[in-house]
Amino acid sequence: YAQRSKQEVLERGRALPLSLTFSCISPKGTAHCGKCNKCAERMRAFRSAGLSDPTTYRSISRLKGRIHD
């Protein structure tokens, strides 16, 4: 999976419990920070894959402009 995009990984694993996956490099407790580049990649991947994002983010306001393709 190292050579695959986050979107490709999500598409392959859509039947798995994606809420148990973690990407954040600066977590706030058990939640994703919602501010780092990995959170932005995660949000973009869920959207691009057409999947609902089950992730709890502490903040997303700073990322809104960074998650668009």
mmCIF file of the N, C-alpha and C atoms, coordinates in Angstrom:
data_MODEL
# 
_entry.id   MODEL 
# 
loop_
_atom_site.group_PDB 
_atom_site.id 
_atom_site.type_symbol 
_atom_site.label_atom_id 
_atom_site.label_alt_id 
_atom_site.label_comp_id 
_atom_site.label_asym_id 
_atom_site.label_entity_id 
_atom_site.label_seq_id 
_atom_site.pdbx_PDB_ins_code 
_atom_site.Cartn_x 
_atom_site.Cartn_y 
_atom_site.Cartn_z 
_atom_site.occupancy 
_atom_site.B_iso_or_equiv 
_atom_site.pdbx_formal_charge 
_atom_site.auth_seq_id 
_atom_site.auth_comp_id 
_atom_site.auth_asym_id 
_atom_site.auth_atom_id 
_atom_site.pdbx_PDB_model_num 
ATOM 1   N N  . TYR A 1 1  ? 0.808   -1.209 0.000  1.00 0.00 ? 1  TYR A N  1 
ATOM 2   C CA . TYR A 1 1  ? 0.000   0.000  0.000  1.00 0.00 ? 1  TYR A CA 1 
ATOM 3   C C  . TYR A 1 1  ? 0.846   1.266  0.000  1.00 0.00 ? 1  TYR A C  1 
ATOM 4   N N  . ALA A 1 2  ? 2.128   1.111  0.162  1.00 0.00 ? 2  ALA A N  1 
ATOM 5   C CA . ALA A 1 2  ? 3.006   2.277  0.200  1.00 0.00 ? 2  ALA A CA 1 
ATOM 6   C C  . ALA A 1 2  ? 2.992   3.045  -1.114 1.00 0.00 ? 2  ALA A C  1 
ATOM 7   N N  . GLN A 1 3  ? 2.729   2.366  -2.219 1.00 0.00 ? 3  GLN A N  1 
ATOM 8   C CA . GLN A 1 3  ? 2.731   3.019  -3.530 1.00 0.00 ? 3  GLN A CA 1 
ATOM 9   C C  . GLN A 1 3  ? 1.344   3.508  -3.944 1.00 0.00 ? 3  GLN A C  1 
ATOM 10  N N  . ARG A 1 4  ? 0.363   3.376  -3.081 1.00 0.00 ? 4  ARG A N  1 
ATOM 11  C CA . ARG A 1 4  ? -1.012  3.773  -3.405 1.00 0.00 ? 4  ARG A CA 1 
ATOM 12  C C  . ARG A 1 4  ? -1.363  5.097  -2.730 1.00 0.00 ? 4  ARG A C  1 
ATOM 13  N N  . SER A 1 5  ? -2.271  5.826  -3.355 1.00 0.00 ? 5  SER A N  1 
ATOM 14  C CA . SER A 1 5  ? -2.751  7.073  -2.748 1.00 0.00 ? 5  SER A CA 1 
ATOM 15  C C  . SER A 1 5  ? -3.727  6.732  -1.625 1.00 0.00 ? 5  SER A C  1 
ATOM 16  N N  . LYS A 1 6  ? -3.994  7.689  -0.758 1.00 0.00 ? 6  LYS A N  1 
ATOM 17  C CA . LYS A 1 6  ? -4.970  7.468  0.314  1.00 0.00 ? 6  LYS A CA 1 
ATOM 18  C C  . LYS A 1 6  ? -6.332  7.122  -0.279 1.00 0.00 ? 6  LYS A C  1 
ATOM 19  N N  . GLN A 1 7  ? -6.694  7.774  -1.382 1.00 0.00 ? 7  GLN A N  1 
ATOM 20  C CA . GLN A 1 7  ? -7.968  7.478  -2.031 1.00 0.00 ? 7  GLN A CA 1 
ATOM 21  C C  . GLN A 1 7  ? -8.030  6.016  -2.462 1.00 0.00 ? 7  GLN A C  1 
ATOM 22  N N  . GLU A 1 8  ? -6.970  5.504  -3.074 1.00 0.00 ? 8  GLU A N  1 
ATOM 23  C CA . GLU A 1 8  ? -6.938  4.106  -3.510 1.00 0.00 ? 8  GLU A CA 1 
ATOM 24  C C  . GLU A 1 8  ? -7.057  3.152  -2.324 1.00 0.00 ? 8  GLU A C  1 
ATOM 25  N N  . VAL A 1 9  ? -6.383  3.464  -1.244 1.00 0.00 ? 9  VAL A N  1 
ATOM 26  C CA . VAL A 1 9  ? -6.455  2.620  -0.046 1.00 0.00 ? 9  VAL A CA 1 
ATOM 27  C C  . VAL A 1 9  ? -7.879  2.612  0.504  1.00 0.00 ? 9  VAL A C  1 
ATOM 28  N N  . LEU A 1 10 ? -8.523  3.779  0.555  1.00 0.00 ? 10 LEU A N  1 
ATOM 29  C CA . LEU A 1 10 ? -9.900  3.856  1.047  1.00 0.00 ? 10 LEU A CA 1 
ATOM 30  C C  . LEU A 1 10 ? -10.855 3.085  0.143  1.00 0.00 ? 10 LEU A C  1 
ATOM 31  N N  . GLU A 1 11 ? -10.677 3.209  -1.159 1.00 0.00 ? 11 GLU A N  1 
ATOM 32  C CA . GLU A 1 11 ? -11.545 2.487  -2.091 1.00 0.00 ? 11 GLU A CA 1 
ATOM 33  C C  . GLU A 1 11 ? -11.409 0.981  -1.916 1.00 0.00 ? 11 GLU A C  1 
ATOM 34  N N  . ARG A 1 12 ? -10.192 0.500  -1.711 1.00 0.00 ? 12 ARG A N  1 
ATOM 35  C CA . ARG A 1 12 ? -9.971  -0.937 -1.508 1.00 0.00 ? 12 ARG A CA 1 
ATOM 36  C C  . ARG A 1 12 ? -10.516 -1.406 -0.158 1.00 0.00 ? 12 ARG A C  1 
ATOM 37  N N  . GLY A 1 13 ? -10.491 -0.532 0.832  1.00 0.00 ? 13 GLY A N  1 
ATOM 38  C CA . GLY A 1 13 ? -10.906 -0.920 2.173  1.00 0.00 ? 13 GLY A CA 1 
ATOM 39  C C  . GLY A 1 13 ? -12.274 -0.425 2.582  1.00 0.00 ? 13 GLY A C  1 
ATOM 40  N N  . ARG A 1 14 ? -13.094 -0.025 1.621  1.00 0.00 ? 14 ARG A N  1 
ATOM 41  C CA . ARG A 1 14 ? -14.388 0.583  1.955  1.00 0.00 ? 14 ARG A CA 1 
ATOM 42  C C  . ARG A 1 14 ? -15.272 -0.303 2.829  1.00 0.00 ? 14 ARG A C  1 
ATOM 43  N N  . ALA A 1 15 ? -15.098 -1.623 2.804  1.00 0.00 ? 15 ALA A N  1 
ATOM 44  C CA . ALA A 1 15 ? -15.907 -2.526 3.624  1.00 0.00 ? 15 ALA A CA 1 
ATOM 45  C C  . ALA A 1 15 ? -15.332 -2.710 5.030  1.00 0.00 ? 15 ALA A C  1 
ATOM 46  N N  . LEU A 1 16 ? -14.165 -2.144 5.274  1.00 0.00 ? 16 LEU A N  1 
ATOM 47  C CA . LEU A 1 16 ? -13.509 -2.276 6.578  1.00 0.00 ? 16 LEU A CA 1 
ATOM 48  C C  . LEU A 1 16 ? -13.928 -1.131 7.501  1.00 0.00 ? 16 LEU A C  1 
ATOM 49  N N  . PRO A 1 17 ? -13.688 -1.267 8.808  1.00 0.00 ? 17 PRO A N  1 
ATOM 50  C CA . PRO A 1 17 ? -14.048 -0.199 9.754  1.00 0.00 ? 17 PRO A CA 1 
ATOM 51  C C  . PRO A 1 17 ? -13.060 0.976  9.665  1.00 0.00 ? 17 PRO A C  1 
ATOM 52  N N  . LEU A 1 18 ? -13.272 1.853  8.703  1.00 0.00 ? 18 LEU A N  1 
ATOM 53  C CA . LEU A 1 18 ? -12.352 2.963  8.458  1.00 0.00 ? 18 LEU A CA 1 
ATOM 54  C C  . LEU A 1 18 ? -12.291 3.946  9.621  1.00 0.00 ? 18 LEU A C  1 
ATOM 55  N N  . SER A 1 19 ? -13.278 3.903  10.495 1.00 0.00 ? 19 SER A N  1 
ATOM 56  C CA . SER A 1 19 ? -13.256 4.774  11.673 1.00 0.00 ? 19 SER A CA 1 
ATOM 57  C C  . SER A 1 19 ? -12.126 4.389  12.628 1.00 0.00 ? 19 SER A C  1 
ATOM 58  N N  . LEU A 1 20 ? -11.563 3.206  12.462 1.00 0.00 ? 20 LEU A N  1 
ATOM 59  C CA . LEU A 1 20 ? -10.467 2.751  13.322 1.00 0.00 ? 20 LEU A CA 1 
ATOM 60  C C  . LEU A 1 20 ? -9.095  3.115  12.770 1.00 0.00 ? 20 LEU A C  1 
ATOM 61  N N  . THR A 1 21 ? -9.045  3.733  11.596 1.00 0.00 ? 21 THR A N  1 
ATOM 62  C CA . THR A 1 21 ? -7.764  4.122  11.005 1.00 0.00 ? 21 THR A CA 1 
ATOM 63  C C  . THR A 1 21 ? -7.344  5.491  11.517 1.00 0.00 ? 21 THR A C  1 
ATOM 64  N N  . PHE A 1 22 ? -6.045  5.753  11.470 1.00 0.00 ? 22 PHE A N  1 
ATOM 65  C CA . PHE A 1 22 ? -5.522  7.006  12.017 1.00 0.00 ? 22 PHE A CA 1 
ATOM 66  C C  . PHE A 1 22 ? -4.426  7.544  11.115 1.00 0.00 ? 22 PHE A C  1 
ATOM 67  N N  . SER A 1 23 ? -4.472  8.840  10.812 1.00 0.00 ? 23 SER A N  1 
ATOM 68  C CA . SER A 1 23 ? -3.511  9.459  9.893  1.00 0.00 ? 23 SER A CA 1 
ATOM 69  C C  . SER A 1 23 ? -2.779  10.659 10.473 1.00 0.00 ? 23 SER A C  1 
ATOM 70  N N  . CYS A 1 24 ? -3.309  11.275 11.482 1.00 0.00 ? 24 CYS A N  1 
ATOM 71  C CA . CYS A 1 24 ? -2.843  12.564 12.001 1.00 0.00 ? 24 CYS A CA 1 
ATOM 72  C C  . CYS A 1 24 ? -1.422  12.517 12.567 1.00 0.00 ? 24 CYS A C  1 
ATOM 73  N N  . ILE A 1 25 ? -0.659  13.577 12.299 1.00 0.00 ? 25 ILE A N  1 
ATOM 74  C CA . ILE A 1 25 ? 0.690   13.674 12.861 1.00 0.00 ? 25 ILE A CA 1 
ATOM 75  C C  . ILE A 1 25 ? 0.729   14.529 14.124 1.00 0.00 ? 25 ILE A C  1 
ATOM 76  N N  . SER A 1 26 ? -0.403  15.129 14.476 1.00 0.00 ? 26 SER A N  1 
ATOM 77  C CA . SER A 1 26 ? -0.470  15.969 15.669 1.00 0.00 ? 26 SER A CA 1 
ATOM 78  C C  . SER A 1 26 ? -1.817  15.778 16.367 1.00 0.00 ? 26 SER A C  1 
ATOM 79  N N  . PRO A 1 27 ? -2.111  14.539 16.815 1.00 0.00 ? 27 PRO A N  1 
ATOM 80  C CA . PRO A 1 27 ? -3.425  14.251 17.389 1.00 0.00 ? 27 PRO A CA 1 
ATOM 81  C C  . PRO A 1 27 ? -3.699  15.006 18.681 1.00 0.00 ? 27 PRO A C  1 
ATOM 82  N N  . LYS A 1 28 ? -4.972  15.196 18.935 1.00 0.00 ? 28 LYS A N  1 
ATOM 83  C CA . LYS A 1 28 ? -5.451  15.811 20.172 1.00 0.00 ? 28 LYS A CA 1 
ATOM 84  C C  . LYS A 1 28 ? -6.216  14.729 20.926 1.00 0.00 ? 28 LYS A C  1 
ATOM 85  N N  . GLY A 1 29 ? -5.521  14.030 21.802 1.00 0.00 ? 29 GLY A N  1 
ATOM 86  C CA . GLY A 1 29 ? -6.130  12.888 22.475 1.00 0.00 ? 29 GLY A CA 1 
ATOM 87  C C  . GLY A 1 29 ? -6.357  11.787 21.454 1.00 0.00 ? 29 GLY A C  1 
ATOM 88  N N  . THR A 1 30 ? -7.598  11.323 21.338 1.00 0.00 ? 30 THR A N  1 
ATOM 89  C CA . THR A 1 30 ? -7.917  10.282 20.363 1.00 0.00 ? 30 THR A CA 1 
ATOM 90  C C  . THR A 1 30 ? -8.458  10.855 19.057 1.00 0.00 ? 30 THR A C  1 
ATOM 91  N N  . ALA A 1 31 ? -8.546  12.172 18.958 1.00 0.00 ? 31 ALA A N  1 
ATOM 92  C CA . ALA A 1 31 ? -9.078  12.824 17.753 1.00 0.00 ? 31 ALA A CA 1 
ATOM 93  C C  . ALA A 1 31 ? -7.958  13.302 16.838 1.00 0.00 ? 31 ALA A C  1 
ATOM 94  N N  . HIS A 1 32 ? -8.256  13.329 15.559 1.00 0.00 ? 32 HIS A N  1 
ATOM 95  C CA . HIS A 1 32 ? -7.344  13.943 14.593 1.00 0.00 ? 32 HIS A CA 1 
ATOM 96  C C  . HIS A 1 32 ? -7.354  15.451 14.845 1.00 0.00 ? 32 HIS A C  1 
ATOM 97  N N  . CYS A 1 33 ? -6.217  16.100 14.649 1.00 0.00 ? 33 CYS A N  1 
ATOM 98  C CA . CYS A 1 33 ? -6.145  17.541 14.925 1.00 0.00 ? 33 CYS A CA 1 
ATOM 99  C C  . CYS A 1 33 ? -6.984  18.354 13.947 1.00 0.00 ? 33 CYS A C  1 
ATOM 100 N N  . GLY A 1 34 ? -7.051  17.906 12.684 1.00 0.00 ? 34 GLY A N  1 
ATOM 101 C CA . GLY A 1 34 ? -7.797  18.650 11.679 1.00 0.00 ? 34 GLY A CA 1 
ATOM 102 C C  . GLY A 1 34 ? -7.030  19.826 11.115 1.00 0.00 ? 34 GLY A C  1 
ATOM 103 N N  . LYS A 1 35 ? -5.753  19.955 11.471 1.00 0.00 ? 35 LYS A N  1 
ATOM 104 C CA . LYS A 1 35 ? -4.947  21.098 11.032 1.00 0.00 ? 35 LYS A CA 1 
ATOM 105 C C  . LYS A 1 35 ? -3.724  20.704 10.215 1.00 0.00 ? 35 LYS A C  1 
ATOM 106 N N  . CYS A 1 36 ? -3.263  19.477 10.359 1.00 0.00 ? 36 CYS A N  1 
ATOM 107 C CA . CYS A 1 36 ? -2.012  19.080 9.693  1.00 0.00 ? 36 CYS A CA 1 
ATOM 108 C C  . CYS A 1 36 ? -2.255  18.631 8.249  1.00 0.00 ? 36 CYS A C  1 
ATOM 109 N N  . ASN A 1 37 ? -1.165  18.477 7.512  1.00 0.00 ? 37 ASN A N  1 
ATOM 110 C CA . ASN A 1 37 ? -1.282  18.073 6.109  1.00 0.00 ? 37 ASN A CA 1 
ATOM 111 C C  . ASN A 1 37 ? -1.855  16.663 5.961  1.00 0.00 ? 37 ASN A C  1 
ATOM 112 N N  . LYS A 1 38 ? -1.619  15.791 6.910  1.00 0.00 ? 38 LYS A N  1 
ATOM 113 C CA . LYS A 1 38 ? -2.155  14.432 6.831  1.00 0.00 ? 38 LYS A CA 1 
ATOM 114 C C  . LYS A 1 38 ? -3.666  14.429 7.023  1.00 0.00 ? 38 LYS A C  1 
ATOM 115 N N  . CYS A 1 39 ? -4.172  15.314 7.882  1.00 0.00 ? 39 CYS A N  1 
ATOM 116 C CA . CYS A 1 39 ? -5.627  15.443 8.035  1.00 0.00 ? 39 CYS A CA 1 
ATOM 117 C C  . CYS A 1 39 ? -6.241  15.971 6.741  1.00 0.00 ? 39 CYS A C  1 
ATOM 118 N N  . ALA A 1 40 ? -5.572  16.930 6.099  1.00 0.00 ? 40 ALA A N  1 
ATOM 119 C CA . ALA A 1 40 ? -6.062  17.471 4.823  1.00 0.00 ? 40 ALA A CA 1 
ATOM 120 C C  . ALA A 1 40 ? -6.092  16.369 3.764  1.00 0.00 ? 40 ALA A C  1 
ATOM 121 N N  . GLU A 1 41 ? -5.037  15.550 3.691  1.00 0.00 ? 41 GLU A N  1 
ATOM 122 C CA . GLU A 1 41 ? -4.992  14.437 2.735  1.00 0.00 ? 41 GLU A CA 1 
ATOM 123 C C  . GLU A 1 41 ? -6.115  13.450 3.004  1.00 0.00 ? 41 GLU A C  1 
ATOM 124 N N  . ARG A 1 42 ? -6.362  13.174 4.279  1.00 0.00 ? 42 ARG A N  1 
ATOM 125 C CA . ARG A 1 42 ? -7.411  12.232 4.667  1.00 0.00 ? 42 ARG A CA 1 
ATOM 126 C C  . ARG A 1 42 ? -8.783  12.742 4.246  1.00 0.00 ? 42 ARG A C  1 
ATOM 127 N N  . MET A 1 43 ? -9.067  14.010 4.544  1.00 0.00 ? 43 MET A N  1 
ATOM 128 C CA . MET A 1 43 ? -10.358 14.598 4.162  1.00 0.00 ? 43 MET A CA 1 
ATOM 129 C C  . MET A 1 43 ? -10.550 14.544 2.651  1.00 0.00 ? 43 MET A C  1 
ATOM 130 N N  . ARG A 1 44 ? -9.514  14.909 1.927  1.00 0.00 ? 44 ARG A N  1 
ATOM 131 C CA . ARG A 1 44 ? -9.562  14.919 0.457  1.00 0.00 ? 44 ARG A CA 1 
ATOM 132 C C  . ARG A 1 44 ? -9.780  13.495 -0.081 1.00 0.00 ? 44 ARG A C  1 
ATOM 133 N N  . ALA A 1 45 ? -9.114  12.513 0.512  1.00 0.00 ? 45 ALA A N  1 
ATOM 134 C CA . ALA A 1 45 ? -9.235  11.124 0.056  1.00 0.00 ? 45 ALA A CA 1 
ATOM 135 C C  . ALA A 1 45 ? -10.645 10.585 0.269  1.00 0.00 ? 45 ALA A C  1 
ATOM 136 N N  . PHE A 1 46 ? -11.229 10.841 1.430  1.00 0.00 ? 46 PHE A N  1 
ATOM 137 C CA . PHE A 1 46 ? -12.600 10.384 1.671  1.00 0.00 ? 46 PHE A CA 1 
ATOM 138 C C  . PHE A 1 46 ? -13.548 11.022 0.664  1.00 0.00 ? 46 PHE A C  1 
ATOM 139 N N  . ARG A 1 47 ? -13.393 12.321 0.439  1.00 0.00 ? 47 ARG A N  1 
ATOM 140 C CA . ARG A 1 47 ? -14.263 13.024 -0.503 1.00 0.00 ? 47 ARG A CA 1 
ATOM 141 C C  . ARG A 1 47 ? -14.078 12.476 -1.917 1.00 0.00 ? 47 ARG A C  1 
ATOM 142 N N  . SER A 1 48 ? -12.833 12.305 -2.346 1.00 0.00 ? 48 SER A N  1 
ATOM 143 C CA . SER A 1 48 ? -12.544 11.813 -3.696 1.00 0.00 ? 48 SER A CA 1 
ATOM 144 C C  . SER A 1 48 ? -13.030 10.383 -3.912 1.00 0.00 ? 48 SER A C  1 
ATOM 145 N N  . ALA A 1 49 ? -13.011 9.586  -2.862 1.00 0.00 ? 49 ALA A N  1 
ATOM 146 C CA . ALA A 1 49 ? -13.472 8.199  -2.953 1.00 0.00 ? 49 ALA A CA 1 
ATOM 147 C C  . ALA A 1 49 ? -14.991 8.096  -2.854 1.00 0.00 ? 49 ALA A C  1 
ATOM 148 N N  . GLY A 1 50 ? -15.654 9.222  -2.564 1.00 0.00 ? 50 GLY A N  1 
ATOM 149 C CA . GLY A 1 50 ? -17.110 9.215  -2.439 1.00 0.00 ? 50 GLY A CA 1 
ATOM 150 C C  . GLY A 1 50 ? -17.590 8.531  -1.179 1.00 0.00 ? 50 GLY A C  1 
ATOM 151 N N  . LEU A 1 51 ? -16.748 8.559  -0.142 1.00 0.00 ? 51 LEU A N  1 
ATOM 152 C CA . LEU A 1 51 ? -17.082 7.911  1.128  1.00 0.00 ? 51 LEU A CA 1 
ATOM 153 C C  . LEU A 1 51 ? -17.343 8.941  2.210  1.00 0.00 ? 51 LEU A C  1 
ATOM 154 N N  . SER A 1 52 ? -18.230 8.604  3.118  1.00 0.00 ? 52 SER A N  1 
ATOM 155 C CA . SER A 1 52 ? -18.475 9.445  4.280  1.00 0.00 ? 52 SER A CA 1 
ATOM 156 C C  . SER A 1 52 ? -17.267 9.338  5.210  1.00 0.00 ? 52 SER A C  1 
ATOM 157 N N  . ASP A 1 53 ? -16.794 10.465 5.696  1.00 0.00 ? 53 ASP A N  1 
ATOM 158 C CA . ASP A 1 53 ? -15.621 10.486 6.577  1.00 0.00 ? 53 ASP A CA 1 
ATOM 159 C C  . ASP A 1 53 ? -16.078 10.326 8.024  1.00 0.00 ? 53 ASP A C  1 
ATOM 160 N N  . PRO A 1 54 ? -15.755 9.192  8.666  1.00 0.00 ? 54 PRO A N  1 
ATOM 161 C CA . PRO A 1 54 ? -16.185 8.946  10.036 1.00 0.00 ? 54 PRO A CA 1 
ATOM 162 C C  . PRO A 1 54 ? -15.254 9.566  11.086 1.00 0.00 ? 54 PRO A C  1 
ATOM 163 N N  . THR A 1 55 ? -14.270 10.317 10.632 1.00 0.00 ? 55 THR A N  1 
ATOM 164 C CA . THR A 1 55 ? -13.212 10.826 11.493 1.00 0.00 ? 55 THR A CA 1 
ATOM 165 C C  . THR A 1 55 ? -13.686 11.956 12.391 1.00 0.00 ? 55 THR A C  1 
ATOM 166 N N  . THR A 1 56 ? -13.215 11.943 13.642 1.00 0.00 ? 56 THR A N  1 
ATOM 167 C CA . THR A 1 56 ? -13.437 13.061 14.550 1.00 0.00 ? 56 THR A CA 1 
ATOM 168 C C  . THR A 1 56 ? -12.236 13.984 14.439 1.00 0.00 ? 56 THR A C  1 
ATOM 169 N N  . TYR A 1 57 ? -12.498 15.219 13.999 1.00 0.00 ? 57 TYR A N  1 
ATOM 170 C CA . TYR A 1 57 ? -11.454 16.238 13.885 1.00 0.00 ? 57 TYR A CA 1 
ATOM 171 C C  . TYR A 1 57 ? -11.702 17.298 14.950 1.00 0.00 ? 57 TYR A C  1 
ATOM 172 N N  . ARG A 1 58 ? -10.640 17.763 15.604 1.00 0.00 ? 58 ARG A N  1 
ATOM 173 C CA . ARG A 1 58 ? -10.768 18.823 16.606 1.00 0.00 ? 58 ARG A CA 1 
ATOM 174 C C  . ARG A 1 58 ? -11.079 20.159 15.949 1.00 0.00 ? 58 ARG A C  1 
ATOM 175 N N  . SER A 1 59 ? -10.537 20.391 14.771 1.00 0.00 ? 59 SER A N  1 
ATOM 176 C CA . SER A 1 59 ? -10.737 21.654 14.060 1.00 0.00 ? 59 SER A CA 1 
ATOM 177 C C  . SER A 1 59 ? -10.568 21.393 12.573 1.00 0.00 ? 59 SER A C  1 
ATOM 178 N N  . ILE A 1 60 ? -11.395 22.043 11.755 1.00 0.00 ? 60 ILE A N  1 
ATOM 179 C CA . ILE A 1 60 ? -11.197 21.917 10.311 1.00 0.00 ? 60 ILE A CA 1 
ATOM 180 C C  . ILE A 1 60 ? -11.194 23.272 9.617  1.00 0.00 ? 60 ILE A C  1 
ATOM 181 N N  . SER A 1 61 ? -11.387 24.331 10.364 1.00 0.00 ? 61 SER A N  1 
ATOM 182 C CA . SER A 1 61 ? -11.505 25.650 9.741  1.00 0.00 ? 61 SER A CA 1 
ATOM 183 C C  . SER A 1 61 ? -10.265 26.047 8.948  1.00 0.00 ? 61 SER A C  1 
ATOM 184 N N  . ARG A 1 62 ? -9.078  25.729 9.430  1.00 0.00 ? 62 ARG A N  1 
ATOM 185 C CA . ARG A 1 62 ? -7.844  26.096 8.725  1.00 0.00 ? 62 ARG A CA 1 
ATOM 186 C C  . ARG A 1 62 ? -7.622  25.257 7.476  1.00 0.00 ? 62 ARG A C  1 
ATOM 187 N N  . LEU A 1 63 ? -8.249  24.100 7.399  1.00 0.00 ? 63 LEU A N  1 
ATOM 188 C CA . LEU A 1 63 ? -8.024  23.202 6.269  1.00 0.00 ? 63 LEU A CA 1 
ATOM 189 C C  . LEU A 1 63 ? -9.003  23.401 5.127  1.00 0.00 ? 63 LEU A C  1 
ATOM 190 N N  . LYS A 1 64 ? -10.077 24.113 5.354  1.00 0.00 ? 64 LYS A N  1 
ATOM 191 C CA . LYS A 1 64 ? -11.125 24.203 4.335  1.00 0.00 ? 64 LYS A CA 1 
ATOM 192 C C  . LYS A 1 64 ? -10.594 24.594 2.968  1.00 0.00 ? 64 LYS A C  1 
ATOM 193 N N  . GLY A 1 65 ? -9.661  25.501 2.893  1.00 0.00 ? 65 GLY A N  1 
ATOM 194 C CA . GLY A 1 65 ? -9.104  25.909 1.612  1.00 0.00 ? 65 GLY A CA 1 
ATOM 195 C C  . GLY A 1 65 ? -8.078  24.949 1.055  1.00 0.00 ? 65 GLY A C  1 
ATOM 196 N N  . ARG A 1 66 ? -7.595  24.006 1.868  1.00 0.00 ? 66 ARG A N  1 
ATOM 197 C CA . ARG A 1 66 ? -6.539  23.083 1.436  1.00 0.00 ? 66 ARG A CA 1 
ATOM 198 C C  . ARG A 1 66 ? -7.065  21.726 0.991  1.00 0.00 ? 66 ARG A C  1 
ATOM 199 N N  . ILE A 1 67 ? -8.351  21.436 1.205  1.00 0.00 ? 67 ILE A N  1 
ATOM 200 C CA . ILE A 1 67 ? -8.835  20.097 0.886  1.00 0.00 ? 67 ILE A CA 1 
ATOM 201 C C  . ILE A 1 67 ? -9.457  19.997 -0.497 1.00 0.00 ? 67 ILE A C  1 
ATOM 202 N N  . HIS A 1 68 ? -9.557  21.091 -1.203 1.00 0.00 ? 68 HIS A N  1 
ATOM 203 C CA . HIS A 1 68 ? -10.120 21.046 -2.556 1.00 0.00 ? 68 HIS A CA 1 
ATOM 204 C C  . HIS A 1 68 ? -9.075  20.548 -3.528 1.00 0.00 ? 68 HIS A C  1 
ATOM 205 N N  . ASP A 1 69 ? -9.534  19.802 -4.535 1.00 0.00 ? 69 ASP A N  1 
ATOM 206 C CA . ASP A 1 69 ? -8.612  19.282 -5.553 1.00 0.00 ? 69 ASP A CA 1 
ATOM 207 C C  . ASP A 1 69 ? -8.051  20.403 -6.391 1.00 0.00 ? 69 ASP A C  1 
# 
